[in-house]
Amino acid sequence: MTDKYTKDTKLEEVLRSKAASAVISKYRIPCLNCPMAIYEAGKLTLGQIAGNYGIDLKSMLRELNNN
């Protein structure tokens, strides 16, 4: 089985799923509330977001892919 979400997945794709959005919100990613998020969601990857905010990418991806 291939994981649906990877470090290269765009935030925009994750936010299309209610279950994935719930996982993402648990990580308190500041850019979700940023007014520019609507414009950047198609550019920002999960890897970039994790790196920028010190989020454990492996844990987040594991959780996203288990939903």
PQR file with spaces between the fields and no chain letter, atoms N, CA, C, O and H, PARSE charges and radii, in Angstrom:
ATOM       1  N    MET     1       0.844   -1.197    0.000 -0.4000 1.5000
ATOM       2  CA   MET     1       0.000    0.000    0.000 -0.0000 2.0000
ATOM       3  C    MET     1       0.880    1.247    0.000  0.5500 1.7000
ATOM       4  O    MET     1       1.812    1.353    0.796 -0.5500 1.4000
ATOM       5  N    THR     2       0.591    2.163   -0.868 -0.4000 1.5000
ATOM       6  CA   THR     2       1.320    3.414   -0.950 -0.0000 2.0000
ATOM       7  C    THR     2       0.618    4.458   -0.098  0.5500 1.7000
ATOM       8  O    THR     2      -0.608    4.565   -0.109 -0.5500 1.4000
ATOM       9  H    THR     2      -0.167    2.077   -1.515  0.4000 1.0000
ATOM      10  N    ASP     3       1.410    5.227    0.638 -0.4000 1.5000
ATOM      11  CA   ASP     3       0.835    6.291    1.450 -0.0000 2.0000
ATOM      12  C    ASP     3       0.256    7.373    0.554  0.5500 1.7000
ATOM      13  O    ASP     3       0.856    7.756   -0.451 -0.5500 1.4000
ATOM      14  H    ASP     3       2.406    5.140    0.647  0.4000 1.0000
ATOM      15  N    LYS     4      -0.901    7.851    0.927 -0.4000 1.5000
ATOM      16  CA   LYS     4      -1.542    8.905    0.156 -0.0000 2.0000
ATOM      17  C    LYS     4      -0.834   10.240    0.380  0.5500 1.7000
ATOM      18  O    LYS     4      -0.647   11.022   -0.553 -0.5500 1.4000
ATOM      19  H    LYS     4      -1.388    7.540    1.743  0.4000 1.0000
ATOM      20  N    TYR     5      -0.447   10.486    1.620 -0.4000 1.5000
ATOM      21  CA   TYR     5       0.193   11.754    1.959 -0.0000 2.0000
ATOM      22  C    TYR     5       1.686   11.538    2.167  0.5500 1.7000
ATOM      23  O    TYR     5       2.103   10.587    2.828 -0.5500 1.4000
ATOM      24  H    TYR     5      -0.598    9.851    2.377  0.4000 1.0000
ATOM      25  N    THR     6       2.485   12.435    1.594 -0.4000 1.5000
ATOM      26  CA   THR     6       3.936   12.387    1.714 -0.0000 2.0000
ATOM      27  C    THR     6       4.445   13.770    2.067  0.5500 1.7000
ATOM      28  O    THR     6       3.665   14.714    2.194 -0.5500 1.4000
ATOM      29  H    THR     6       2.147   13.208    1.057  0.4000 1.0000
ATOM      30  N    LYS     7       5.752   13.887    2.223 -0.4000 1.5000
ATOM      31  CA   LYS     7       6.341   15.196    2.525 -0.0000 2.0000
ATOM      32  C    LYS     7       6.112   16.183    1.388  0.5500 1.7000
ATOM      33  O    LYS     7       6.178   17.395    1.596 -0.5500 1.4000
ATOM      34  H    LYS     7       6.385   13.120    2.119  0.4000 1.0000
ATOM      35  N    ASP     8       5.845   15.680    0.195 -0.4000 1.5000
ATOM      36  CA   ASP     8       5.647   16.537   -0.970 -0.0000 2.0000
ATOM      37  C    ASP     8       4.180   16.885   -1.238  0.5500 1.7000
ATOM      38  O    ASP     8       3.875   17.607   -2.187 -0.5500 1.4000
ATOM      39  H    ASP     8       5.791   14.696    0.026  0.4000 1.0000
ATOM      40  N    THR     9       3.278   16.376   -0.406 -0.4000 1.5000
ATOM      41  CA   THR     9       1.854   16.664   -0.578 -0.0000 2.0000
ATOM      42  C    THR     9       1.587   18.125   -0.248  0.5500 1.7000
ATOM      43  O    THR     9       2.056   18.645    0.765 -0.5500 1.4000
ATOM      44  H    THR     9       3.526   15.790    0.366  0.4000 1.0000
ATOM      45  N    LYS    10       0.838   18.767   -1.105 -0.4000 1.5000
ATOM      46  CA   LYS    10       0.479   20.180   -0.885 -0.0000 2.0000
ATOM      47  C    LYS    10      -0.603   20.288    0.187  0.5500 1.7000
ATOM      48  O    LYS    10      -1.481   19.430    0.286 -0.5500 1.4000
ATOM      49  H    LYS    10       0.457   18.345   -1.928  0.4000 1.0000
ATOM      50  N    LEU    11      -0.530   21.333    0.976 -0.4000 1.5000
ATOM      51  CA   LEU    11      -1.509   21.585    2.029 -0.0000 2.0000
ATOM      52  C    LEU    11      -2.920   21.618    1.460  0.5500 1.7000
ATOM      53  O    LEU    11      -3.859   21.134    2.093 -0.5500 1.4000
ATOM      54  H    LEU    11       0.183   22.029    0.896  0.4000 1.0000
ATOM      55  N    GLU    12      -3.070   22.173    0.294 -0.4000 1.5000
ATOM      56  CA   GLU    12      -4.368   22.273   -0.372 -0.0000 2.0000
ATOM      57  C    GLU    12      -5.038   20.896   -0.508  0.5500 1.7000
ATOM      58  O    GLU    12      -6.244   20.768   -0.302 -0.5500 1.4000
ATOM      59  H    GLU    12      -2.308   22.567   -0.220  0.4000 1.0000
ATOM      60  N    GLU    13      -4.258   19.881   -0.851 -0.4000 1.5000
ATOM      61  CA   GLU    13      -4.791   18.532   -1.007 -0.0000 2.0000
ATOM      62  C    GLU    13      -5.267   17.967    0.331  0.5500 1.7000
ATOM      63  O    GLU    13      -6.309   17.315    0.402 -0.5500 1.4000
ATOM      64  H    GLU    13      -3.277   19.985   -1.018  0.4000 1.0000
ATOM      65  N    VAL    14      -4.506   18.218    1.375 -0.4000 1.5000
ATOM      66  CA   VAL    14      -4.864   17.721    2.701 -0.0000 2.0000
ATOM      67  C    VAL    14      -6.161   18.355    3.178  0.5500 1.7000
ATOM      68  O    VAL    14      -7.008   17.683    3.767 -0.5500 1.4000
ATOM      69  H    VAL    14      -3.659   18.747    1.318  0.4000 1.0000
ATOM      70  N    LEU    15      -6.311   19.628    2.927 -0.4000 1.5000
ATOM      71  CA   LEU    15      -7.484   20.355    3.419 -0.0000 2.0000
ATOM      72  C    LEU    15      -8.778   19.969    2.707  0.5500 1.7000
ATOM      73  O    LEU    15      -9.858   20.363    3.146 -0.5500 1.4000
ATOM      74  H    LEU    15      -5.623   20.174    2.449  0.4000 1.0000
ATOM      75  N    ARG    16      -8.692   19.218    1.636 -0.4000 1.5000
ATOM      76  CA   ARG    16      -9.896   18.748    0.930 -0.0000 2.0000
ATOM      77  C    ARG    16     -10.623   17.650    1.695  0.5500 1.7000
ATOM      78  O    ARG    16     -11.806   17.404    1.461 -0.5500 1.4000
ATOM      79  H    ARG    16      -7.815   18.898    1.279  0.4000 1.0000
ATOM      80  N    SER    17      -9.930   17.003    2.590 -0.4000 1.5000
ATOM      81  CA   SER    17     -10.495   15.899    3.366 -0.0000 2.0000
ATOM      82  C    SER    17     -10.780   16.359    4.794  0.5500 1.7000
ATOM      83  O    SER    17      -9.905   16.913    5.460 -0.5500 1.4000
ATOM      84  H    SER    17      -8.968   17.203    2.780  0.4000 1.0000
ATOM      85  N    LYS    18     -12.010   16.127    5.262 -0.4000 1.5000
ATOM      86  CA   LYS    18     -12.350   16.525    6.637 -0.0000 2.0000
ATOM      87  C    LYS    18     -11.503   15.766    7.652  0.5500 1.7000
ATOM      88  O    LYS    18     -11.038   16.349    8.631 -0.5500 1.4000
ATOM      89  H    LYS    18     -12.721   15.677    4.721  0.4000 1.0000
ATOM      90  N    ALA    19     -11.302   14.474    7.425 -0.4000 1.5000
ATOM      91  CA   ALA    19     -10.509   13.675    8.362 -0.0000 2.0000
ATOM      92  C    ALA    19      -9.061   14.167    8.406  0.5500 1.7000
ATOM      93  O    ALA    19      -8.483   14.299    9.485 -0.5500 1.4000
ATOM      94  H    ALA    19     -11.680   14.001    6.629  0.4000 1.0000
ATOM      95  N    ALA    20      -8.482   14.434    7.247 -0.4000 1.5000
ATOM      96  CA   ALA    20      -7.101   14.912    7.187 -0.0000 2.0000
ATOM      97  C    ALA    20      -6.994   16.316    7.781  0.5500 1.7000
ATOM      98  O    ALA    20      -6.006   16.629    8.445 -0.5500 1.4000
ATOM      99  H    ALA    20      -8.951   14.326    6.371  0.4000 1.0000
ATOM     100  N    SER    21      -7.979   17.150    7.555 -0.4000 1.5000
ATOM     101  CA   SER    21      -7.985   18.492    8.128 -0.0000 2.0000
ATOM     102  C    SER    21      -8.002   18.429    9.649  0.5500 1.7000
ATOM     103  O    SER    21      -7.357   19.236   10.318 -0.5500 1.4000
ATOM     104  H    SER    21      -8.781   16.896    7.015  0.4000 1.0000
ATOM     105  N    ALA    22      -8.742   17.468   10.192 -0.4000 1.5000
ATOM     106  CA   ALA    22      -8.802   17.302   11.648 -0.0000 2.0000
ATOM     107  C    ALA    22      -7.429   16.908   12.198  0.5500 1.7000
ATOM     108  O    ALA    22      -7.017   17.385   13.256 -0.5500 1.4000
ATOM     109  H    ALA    22      -9.266   16.812    9.649  0.4000 1.0000
ATOM     110  N    VAL    23      -6.731   16.041   11.479 -0.4000 1.5000
ATOM     111  CA   VAL    23      -5.385   15.644   11.904 -0.0000 2.0000
ATOM     112  C    VAL    23      -4.459   16.856   11.874  0.5500 1.7000
ATOM     113  O    VAL    23      -3.728   17.115   12.830 -0.5500 1.4000
ATOM     114  H    VAL    23      -7.065   15.654   10.620  0.4000 1.0000
ATOM     115  N    ILE    24      -4.497   17.582   10.784 -0.4000 1.5000
ATOM     116  CA   ILE    24      -3.626   18.748   10.623 -0.0000 2.0000
ATOM     117  C    ILE    24      -3.882   19.780   11.732  0.5500 1.7000
ATOM     118  O    ILE    24      -2.940   20.364   12.268 -0.5500 1.4000
ATOM     119  H    ILE    24      -5.091   17.372   10.007  0.4000 1.0000
ATOM     120  N    SER    25      -5.137   19.996   12.066 -0.4000 1.5000
ATOM     121  CA   SER    25      -5.460   21.012   13.078 -0.0000 2.0000
ATOM     122  C    SER    25      -4.915   20.628   14.448  0.5500 1.7000
ATOM     123  O    SER    25      -4.641   21.507   15.265 -0.5500 1.4000
ATOM     124  H    SER    25      -5.902   19.521   11.631  0.4000 1.0000
ATOM     125  N    LYS    26      -4.754   19.336   14.716 -0.4000 1.5000
ATOM     126  CA   LYS    26      -4.188   18.893   15.992 -0.0000 2.0000
ATOM     127  C    LYS    26      -2.740   19.341   16.148  0.5500 1.7000
ATOM     128  O    LYS    26      -2.243   19.462   17.268 -0.5500 1.4000
ATOM     129  H    LYS    26      -4.977   18.622   14.052  0.4000 1.0000
ATOM     130  N    TYR    27      -2.068   19.585   15.037 -0.4000 1.5000
ATOM     131  CA   TYR    27      -0.670   20.001   15.076 -0.0000 2.0000
ATOM     132  C    TYR    27      -0.513   21.517   15.202  0.5500 1.7000
ATOM     133  O    TYR    27       0.602   22.038   15.214 -0.5500 1.4000
ATOM     134  H    TYR    27      -2.472   19.486   14.128  0.4000 1.0000
ATOM     135  N    ARG    28      -1.619   22.200   15.294 -0.4000 1.5000
ATOM     136  CA   ARG    28      -1.639   23.667   15.523 -0.0000 2.0000
ATOM     137  C    ARG    28      -0.721   24.414   14.556  0.5500 1.7000
ATOM     138  O    ARG    28       0.139   25.197   14.959 -0.5500 1.4000
ATOM     139  H    ARG    28      -2.525   21.778   15.284  0.4000 1.0000
ATOM     140  N    ILE    29      -0.928   24.154   13.306 -0.4000 1.5000
ATOM     141  CA   ILE    29      -0.124   24.799   12.266 -0.0000 2.0000
ATOM     142  C    ILE    29      -0.619   26.229   12.092  0.5500 1.7000
ATOM     143  O    ILE    29      -1.763   26.437   11.689 -0.5500 1.4000
ATOM     144  H    ILE    29      -1.627   23.518   12.978  0.4000 1.0000
ATOM     145  N    PRO    30       0.218   27.213   12.388 -0.5600 1.5000
ATOM     146  CA   PRO    30      -0.207   28.609   12.325  0.2800 2.0000
ATOM     147  C    PRO    30      -0.718   29.046   10.961  0.5500 1.7000
ATOM     148  O    PRO    30      -1.602   29.899   10.881 -0.5500 1.4000
ATOM     149  N    CYS    31      -0.182   28.483    9.892 -0.4000 1.5000
ATOM     150  CA   CYS    31      -0.579   28.951    8.561 -0.0000 2.0000
ATOM     151  C    CYS    31      -2.029   28.596    8.224  0.5500 1.7000
ATOM     152  O    CYS    31      -2.569   29.117    7.248 -0.5500 1.4000
ATOM     153  H    CYS    31       0.536   27.791    9.957  0.4000 1.0000
ATOM     154  N    LEU    32      -2.663   27.734    8.995 -0.4000 1.5000
ATOM     155  CA   LEU    32      -4.066   27.425    8.720 -0.0000 2.0000
ATOM     156  C    LEU    32      -4.970   28.617    9.012  0.5500 1.7000
ATOM     157  O    LEU    32      -6.047   28.744    8.431 -0.5500 1.4000
ATOM     158  H    LEU    32      -2.224   27.310    9.787  0.4000 1.0000
ATOM     159  N    ASN    33      -4.529   29.484    9.908 -0.4000 1.5000
ATOM     160  CA   ASN    33      -5.319   30.661   10.275 -0.0000 2.0000
ATOM     161  C    ASN    33      -4.815   31.941    9.629  0.5500 1.7000
ATOM     162  O    ASN    33      -5.380   33.014    9.841 -0.5500 1.4000
ATOM     163  H    ASN    33      -3.654   29.381   10.381  0.4000 1.0000
ATOM     164  N    CYS    34      -3.776   31.830    8.861 -0.4000 1.5000
ATOM     165  CA   CYS    34      -3.187   32.992    8.205 -0.0000 2.0000
ATOM     166  C    CYS    34      -4.067   33.435    7.041  0.5500 1.7000
ATOM     167  O    CYS    34      -4.547   32.595    6.278 -0.5500 1.4000
ATOM     168  H    CYS    34      -3.317   30.958    8.689  0.4000 1.0000
ATOM     169  N    PRO    35      -4.286   34.740    6.893 -0.5600 1.5000
ATOM     170  CA   PRO    35      -5.098   35.214    5.770  0.2800 2.0000
ATOM     171  C    PRO    35      -4.519   34.855    4.400  0.5500 1.7000
ATOM     172  O    PRO    35      -5.255   34.794    3.415 -0.5500 1.4000
ATOM     173  N    MET    36      -3.231   34.623    4.332 -0.4000 1.5000
ATOM     174  CA   MET    36      -2.590   34.279    3.061 -0.0000 2.0000
ATOM     175  C    MET    36      -2.670   32.781    2.765  0.5500 1.7000
ATOM     176  O    MET    36      -2.282   32.344    1.681 -0.5500 1.4000
ATOM     177  H    MET    36      -2.633   34.673    5.132  0.4000 1.0000
ATOM     178  N    ALA    37      -3.170   31.992    3.718 -0.4000 1.5000
ATOM     179  CA   ALA    37      -3.194   30.531    3.568 -0.0000 2.0000
ATOM     180  C    ALA    37      -3.924   30.089    2.310  0.5500 1.7000
ATOM     181  O    ALA    37      -3.504   29.137    1.653 -0.5500 1.4000
ATOM     182  H    ALA    37      -3.485   32.346    4.598  0.4000 1.0000
ATOM     183  N    ILE    38      -4.995   30.757    1.973 -0.4000 1.5000
ATOM     184  CA   ILE    38      -5.766   30.373    0.786 -0.0000 2.0000
ATOM     185  C    ILE    38      -4.907   30.470   -0.482  0.5500 1.7000
ATOM     186  O    ILE    38      -5.107   29.711   -1.430 -0.5500 1.4000
ATOM     187  H    ILE    38      -5.337   31.530    2.507  0.4000 1.0000
ATOM     188  N    TYR    39      -3.968   31.390   -0.494 -0.4000 1.5000
ATOM     189  CA   TYR    39      -3.107   31.576   -1.662 -0.0000 2.0000
ATOM     190  C    TYR    39      -1.888   30.643   -1.631  0.5500 1.7000
ATOM     191  O    TYR    39      -1.391   30.217   -2.674 -0.5500 1.4000
ATOM     192  H    TYR    39      -3.805   32.006    0.277  0.4000 1.0000
ATOM     193  N    GLU    40      -1.424   30.339   -0.425 -0.4000 1.5000
ATOM     194  CA   GLU    40      -0.214   29.533   -0.290 -0.0000 2.0000
ATOM     195  C    GLU    40      -0.478   28.037   -0.188  0.5500 1.7000
ATOM     196  O    GLU    40       0.448   27.242   -0.349 -0.5500 1.4000
ATOM     197  H    GLU    40      -1.828   30.685    0.422  0.4000 1.0000
ATOM     198  N    ALA    41      -1.712   27.635    0.075 -0.4000 1.5000
ATOM     199  CA   ALA    41      -2.031   26.217    0.279 -0.0000 2.0000
ATOM     200  C    ALA    41      -1.668   25.367   -0.935  0.5500 1.7000
ATOM     201  O    ALA    41      -1.350   24.187   -0.789 -0.5500 1.4000
ATOM     202  H    ALA    41      -2.465   28.281    0.206  0.4000 1.0000
ATOM     203  N    GLY    42      -1.710   25.943   -2.109 -0.4000 1.5000
ATOM     204  CA   GLY    42      -1.358   25.203   -3.320 -0.0000 2.0000
ATOM     205  C    GLY    42       0.137   25.110   -3.545  0.5500 1.7000
ATOM     206  O    GLY    42       0.586   24.398   -4.443 -0.5500 1.4000
ATOM     207  H    GLY    42      -1.968   26.901   -2.227  0.4000 1.0000
ATOM     208  N    LYS    43       0.911   25.820   -2.743 -0.4000 1.5000
ATOM     209  CA   LYS    43       2.361   25.829   -2.899 -0.0000 2.0000
ATOM     210  C    LYS    43       3.088   25.140   -1.750  0.5500 1.7000
ATOM     211  O    LYS    43       4.103   24.476   -1.957 -0.5500 1.4000
ATOM     212  H    LYS    43       0.546   26.398   -2.013  0.4000 1.0000
ATOM     213  N    LEU    44       2.562   25.300   -0.539 -0.4000 1.5000
ATOM     214  CA   LEU    44       3.232   24.746    0.636 -0.0000 2.0000
ATOM     215  C    LEU    44       3.064   23.234    0.718  0.5500 1.7000
ATOM     216  O    LEU    44       1.961   22.715    0.551 -0.5500 1.4000
ATOM     217  H    LEU    44       1.737   25.840   -0.371  0.4000 1.0000
ATOM     218  N    THR    45       4.167   22.531    0.976 -0.4000 1.5000
ATOM     219  CA   THR    45       4.107   21.080    1.148 -0.0000 2.0000
ATOM     220  C    THR    45       4.112   20.749    2.644  0.5500 1.7000
ATOM     221  O    THR    45       4.485   21.572    3.480 -0.5500 1.4000
ATOM     222  H    THR    45       5.064   22.953    1.111  0.4000 1.0000
ATOM     223  N    LEU    46       3.693   19.542    2.948 -0.4000 1.5000
ATOM     224  CA   LEU    46       3.709   19.111    4.344 -0.0000 2.0000
ATOM     225  C    LEU    46       5.132   19.126    4.895  0.5500 1.7000
ATOM     226  O    LEU    46       5.343   19.456    6.062 -0.5500 1.4000
ATOM     227  H    LEU    46       3.389   18.873    2.268  0.4000 1.0000
ATOM     228  N    GLY    47       6.094   18.775    4.073 -0.4000 1.5000
ATOM     229  CA   GLY    47       7.493   18.804    4.493 -0.0000 2.0000
ATOM     230  C    GLY    47       7.963   20.209    4.839  0.5500 1.7000
ATOM     231  O    GLY    47       8.656   20.407    5.837 -0.5500 1.4000
ATOM     232  H    GLY    47       5.922   18.506    3.125  0.4000 1.0000
ATOM     233  N    GLN    48       7.590   21.180    4.021 -0.4000 1.5000
ATOM     234  CA   GLN    48       7.965   22.567    4.285 -0.0000 2.0000
ATOM     235  C    GLN    48       7.314   23.069    5.578  0.5500 1.7000
ATOM     236  O    GLN    48       7.959   23.721    6.400 -0.5500 1.4000
ATOM     237  H    GLN    48       7.027   21.019    3.211  0.4000 1.0000
ATOM     238  N    ILE    49       6.052   22.760    5.738 -0.4000 1.5000
ATOM     239  CA   ILE    49       5.326   23.205    6.928 -0.0000 2.0000
ATOM     240  C    ILE    49       5.934   22.588    8.183  0.5500 1.7000
ATOM     241  O    ILE    49       6.152   23.283    9.175 -0.5500 1.4000
ATOM     242  H    ILE    49       5.529   22.231    5.070  0.4000 1.0000
ATOM     243  N    ALA    50       6.210   21.287    8.141 -0.4000 1.5000
ATOM     244  CA   ALA    50       6.804   20.611    9.296 -0.0000 2.0000
ATOM     245  C    ALA    50       8.156   21.225    9.643  0.5500 1.7000
ATOM     246  O    ALA    50       8.455   21.461   10.813 -0.5500 1.4000
ATOM     247  H    ALA    50       6.033   20.722    7.334  0.4000 1.0000
ATOM     248  N    GLY    51       8.961   21.480    8.631 -0.4000 1.5000
ATOM     249  CA   GLY    51      10.267   22.091    8.853 -0.0000 2.0000
ATOM     250  C    GLY    51      10.172   23.493    9.413  0.5500 1.7000
ATOM     251  O    GLY    51      10.938   23.864   10.303 -0.5500 1.4000
ATOM     252  H    GLY    51       8.718   21.289    7.680  0.4000 1.0000
ATOM     253  N    ASN    52       9.237   24.274    8.898 -0.4000 1.5000
ATOM     254  CA   ASN    52       9.086   25.664    9.342 -0.0000 2.0000
ATOM     255  C    ASN    52       8.591   25.778   10.777  0.5500 1.7000
ATOM     256  O    ASN    52       8.953   26.716   11.488 -0.5500 1.4000
ATOM     257  H    ASN    52       8.616   23.972    8.175  0.4000 1.0000
ATOM     258  N    TYR    53       7.763   24.826   11.208 -0.4000 1.5000
ATOM     259  CA   TYR    53       7.130   24.936   12.516 -0.0000 2.0000
ATOM     260  C    TYR    53       7.588   23.874   13.510  0.5500 1.7000
ATOM     261  O    TYR    53       6.993   23.734   14.579 -0.5500 1.4000
ATOM     262  H    TYR    53       7.469   24.064   10.631  0.4000 1.0000
ATOM     263  N    GLY    54       8.628   23.131   13.175 -0.4000 1.5000
ATOM     264  CA   GLY    54       9.177   22.149   14.101 -0.0000 2.0000
ATOM     265  C    GLY    54       8.232   20.999   14.415  0.5500 1.7000
ATOM     266  O    GLY    54       8.207   20.498   15.539 -0.5500 1.4000
ATOM     267  H    GLY    54       9.111   23.245   12.307  0.4000 1.0000
ATOM     268  N    ILE    55       7.457   20.583   13.427 -0.4000 1.5000
ATOM     269  CA   ILE    55       6.492   19.498   13.598 -0.0000 2.0000
ATOM     270  C    ILE    55       7.154   18.178   13.214  0.5500 1.7000
ATOM     271  O    ILE    55       7.916   18.117   12.249 -0.5500 1.4000
ATOM     272  H    ILE    55       7.477   20.990   12.513  0.4000 1.0000
ATOM     273  N    ASP    56       6.864   17.135   13.964 -0.4000 1.5000
ATOM     274  CA   ASP    56       7.382   15.802   13.670 -0.0000 2.0000
ATOM     275  C    ASP    56       6.673   15.284   12.417  0.5500 1.7000
ATOM     276  O    ASP    56       5.542   14.804   12.491 -0.5500 1.4000
ATOM     277  H    ASP    56       6.245   17.184   14.748  0.4000 1.0000
ATOM     278  N    LEU    57       7.332   15.382   11.293 -0.4000 1.5000
ATOM     279  CA   LEU    57       6.742   15.027   10.002 -0.0000 2.0000
ATOM     280  C    LEU    57       6.343   13.552    9.944  0.5500 1.7000
ATOM     281  O    LEU    57       5.262   13.226    9.453 -0.5500 1.4000
ATOM     282  H    LEU    57       8.251   15.772   11.233  0.4000 1.0000
ATOM     283  N    LYS    58       7.191   12.672   10.434 -0.4000 1.5000
ATOM     284  CA   LYS    58       6.883   11.237   10.389 -0.0000 2.0000
ATOM     285  C    LYS    58       5.599   10.921   11.138  0.5500 1.7000
ATOM     286  O    LYS    58       4.767   10.153   10.656 -0.5500 1.4000
ATOM     287  H    LYS    58       8.069   12.937   10.832  0.4000 1.0000
ATOM     288  N    SER    59       5.438   11.508   12.309 -0.4000 1.5000
ATOM     289  CA   SER    59       4.223   11.271   13.104 -0.0000 2.0000
ATOM     290  C    SER    59       2.993   11.814   12.401  0.5500 1.7000
ATOM     291  O    SER    59       1.950   11.162   12.356 -0.5500 1.4000
ATOM     292  H    SER    59       6.114   12.132   12.701  0.4000 1.0000
ATOM     293  N    MET    60       3.126   13.019   11.850 -0.4000 1.5000
ATOM     294  CA   MET    60       1.987   13.632   11.175 -0.0000 2.0000
ATOM     295  C    MET    60       1.576   12.803    9.949  0.5500 1.7000
ATOM     296  O    MET    60       0.387   12.577    9.724 -0.5500 1.4000
ATOM     297  H    MET    60       3.973   13.549   11.886  0.4000 1.0000
ATOM     298  N    LEU    61       2.551   12.356    9.166 -0.4000 1.5000
ATOM     299  CA   LEU    61       2.242   11.551    7.981 -0.0000 2.0000
ATOM     300  C    LEU    61       1.637   10.209    8.369  0.5500 1.7000
ATOM     301  O    LEU    61       0.712    9.727    7.715 -0.5500 1.4000
ATOM     302  H    LEU    61       3.517   12.540    9.349  0.4000 1.0000
ATOM     303  N    ARG    62       2.156    9.612    9.424 -0.4000 1.5000
ATOM     304  CA   ARG    62       1.604    8.329    9.887 -0.0000 2.0000
ATOM     305  C    ARG    62       0.133    8.504   10.259  0.5500 1.7000
ATOM     306  O    ARG    62      -0.715    7.692    9.887 -0.5500 1.4000
ATOM     307  H    ARG    62       2.908   10.003    9.955  0.4000 1.0000
ATOM     308  N    GLU    63      -0.151    9.561   10.988 -0.4000 1.5000
ATOM     309  CA   GLU    63      -1.522    9.829   11.409 -0.0000 2.0000
ATOM     310  C    GLU    63      -2.430   10.136   10.214  0.5500 1.7000
ATOM     311  O    GLU    63      -3.553    9.637   10.145 -0.5500 1.4000
ATOM     312  H    GLU    63       0.538   10.220   11.290  0.4000 1.0000
ATOM     313  N    LEU    64      -1.951   10.945    9.286 -0.4000 1.5000
ATOM     314  CA   LEU    64      -2.725   11.277    8.104 -0.0000 2.0000
ATOM     315  C    LEU    64      -3.040   10.033    7.272  0.5500 1.7000
ATOM     316  O    LEU    64      -4.159    9.879    6.781 -0.5500 1.4000
ATOM     317  H    LEU    64      -1.039   11.351    9.343  0.4000 1.0000
ATOM     318  N    ASN    65      -2.075    9.167    7.118 -0.4000 1.5000
ATOM     319  CA   ASN    65      -2.241    7.990    6.279 -0.0000 2.0000
ATOM     320  C    ASN    65      -3.022    6.860    6.959  0.5500 1.7000
ATOM     321  O    ASN    65      -3.407    5.890    6.306 -0.5500 1.4000
ATOM     322  H    ASN    65      -1.167    9.292    7.516  0.4000 1.0000
ATOM     323  N    ASN    66      -3.249    6.983    8.243 -0.4000 1.5000
ATOM     324  CA   ASN    66      -4.034    5.991    8.960 -0.0000 2.0000
ATOM     325  C    ASN    66      -5.511    6.373    9.027  0.5500 1.7000
ATOM     326  O    ASN    66      -6.313    5.621    9.581 -0.5500 1.4000
ATOM     327  H    ASN    66      -2.936    7.771    8.774  0.4000 1.0000
ATOM     328  N    ASN    67      -5.882    7.511    8.482 -0.4000 1.5000
ATOM     329  CA   ASN    67      -7.295    7.954    8.469 -0.0000 2.0000
ATOM     330  C    ASN    67      -7.992    7.456    7.238  0.5500 1.7000
ATOM     331  O    ASN    67      -9.179    7.724    7.049 -0.5500 1.4000
ATOM     332  H    ASN    67      -5.231    8.122    8.032  0.4000 1.0000
